[in-house]
């Protein structure tokens, strides 16, 4: 890996914890990080002790006072320099991310490291956004509270304090940067606990931030394969907020701990995105729906909470949609993510592959019709799942109701608009839903009735300034764009006599 940033930390940036600006030997030794495509060891990740997690929180607490008072321009400069370091080391960072996560080359470059660069640059600008909102003056009559007068007021956003950031395995660059960058922009300090499957990239991020001039203690990284590490990072007395991306089950446990300590939360949890496809689509619209839904098979091998995995198809278009999805799945090349021709890479681990396969077997038992996939691809090594499509499903099936987090799409038929909306909302989740319709008025009307944090109309694309988060068990709070700056801040009222 070329460049001064890569060489500065060397092995330290993958084998030691980052606490208080220092690379620290872990108390618990190391564990192997495995390449999902080859089953080879990528590197050794440090296993922190609970005491070291506490030390990281203490370092963040000690650094908070000075960092929160740092001029916004200085915070912006640090984030800009971090973006520049990551950009300089782009190729090596993408190679590491691919080896850890099993992402295809295009995904590792554009959607992992590339998005990280964009987020650090975005929140460098975000550090300069106004934090004060002037409020209309209020005329108060004389009374027990004092003389009559005119009172001015401001609503001012202040940093929360120490934020524990617990990140997901499906994107070891974009997800951590989407937490760390806005948190730092607002003047918070952070303790990052990456997913145990692919933590090495986050140490590279810490290395880039250190080179960019982030003061000691402002960013700390602790890792571990044992759940005790994450638990300590949530429960520590010095933590003011927890930002978590992961499963709903783990999010509920974290929320219980946060509730006892009144800690602020930002929770981006599971999803089972409903894609409503109406029969007023023409051939072009149908092709768009197939391509959009088909990203579930390929993008992160379906390991993404925003995927349109639960397809609700109106009967007039049902068979054509199922046929189109089957053909799409059949054209996707499953293989080594380093191969330029590969579209579908591995899933993160053998355990997760087995979990997905158990859901495939369950769907067959429940009576779903297997249209494509369903068998493990013939490969000597790696944790691969074939793009799998089920038709003739019902909303009562577990494979339809529960998040599988793999390249599996289920299709449920419906008759009319009311039934489609009811089926879409009959879910524990509500992160991102989708509507495909040739009638724009209908699409917006339906979107307004969907109980989801976001709705894509005739697209799976995202606007990266739009608020992101879920209804129901898909999460608490919103981030992305300026909404992330709000998420990592508290609002303070300032009142004065005119």
RAFENZI-V173334 format. One record per helix or strand of 2 or more residues. SS is the DSSP state (a for helix, b for strand). FROM is the first residue (numbers start at 1). TO is the last residue. If there is no record, write none. Layout:
{{SS,FROM,TO} {SS,FROM,TO}}
//
This chain:
{{a,4,9} {a,12,15} {b,17,19} {b,22,24} {b,30,34} {b,41,46} {a,50,68} {a,72,88} {a,90,101} {a,105,126} {b,132,140} {b,149,159} {b,162,166} {a,174,185} {b,189,193} {a,200,212} {b,219,221} {a,227,235} {b,241,245} {a,248,261} {b,264,268} {b,274,277} {a,283,302} {b,310,314} {a,315,330} {a,350,366} {b,369,372} {b,388,393} {a,398,401} {b,408,414} {a,417,425} {b,429,430} {b,432,436} {a,440,447} {b,454,457} {b,471,472} {b,475,476} {a,482,487} {b,489,497}}
//
